[in-house]
């Protein structure tokens, strides 16, 4: 379960993981990690036009 975004400092990464854990992982939620990763991919594609 690794996030290959421009990695923040390691201390921040732990804070971010704690934030992810605190968010309800409901299907279809914008905070669902797979959906979030997919949305980031879409943003990257449209940004690199």
matplotlib code that plots the C-alpha trace (Angstrom):
import matplotlib.pyplot as plt

x = [0.0, 2.5, 1.7, 3.9, 3.1, 5.9, 6.7, 6.5, 9.0, 8.7, 7.2, 4.4, 3.8, 2.8, 0.5, -1.1, -1.5, -3.2, -5.5, -6.4, -7.1, -9.4, -11.5, -14.3, -13.3, -16.7, -17.1, -17.4, -16.0, -13.6, -11.3, -11.3, -7.6, -8.0, -10.5, -8.3, -5.3, -7.5, -8.6, -5.0, -4.1, -6.9, -5.6, -2.1, -3.3, -5.3, -2.4, 0.2, -1.8]
y = [0.0, 2.6, 6.1, 7.1, 10.8, 13.2, 11.8, 14.3, 14.1, 10.8, 12.4, 13.9, 10.6, 9.1, 12.0, 11.5, 7.8, 8.5, 10.9, 8.2, 5.7, 8.2, 8.7, 6.2, 3.9, 3.7, 2.5, 5.4, 7.8, 10.4, 9.3, 5.7, 5.2, 3.4, 6.0, 8.8, 7.3, 7.0, 10.6, 11.7, 9.8, 11.6, 15.0, 14.0, 13.1, 16.3, 18.3, 16.9, 17.8]
z = [0.0, -1.1, -2.4, -5.2, -5.0, -4.6, -1.2, 1.7, 4.5, 6.4, 9.5, 7.3, 5.6, 9.0, 9.7, 6.2, 6.8, 10.2, 8.3, 5.8, 8.6, 10.3, 7.1, 6.6, 3.7, 2.2, -1.4, -3.8, -1.3, -2.7, 0.1, -1.0, -1.7, -5.1, -6.2, -5.0, -6.9, -10.0, -9.7, -9.2, -12.4, -14.3, -13.0, -14.1, -17.6, -18.1, -16.6, -19.1, -22.2]

ax = plt.figure().add_subplot(projection="3d")
ax.plot(x, y, z, "-o")
ax.set_aspect("equal")
plt.show()
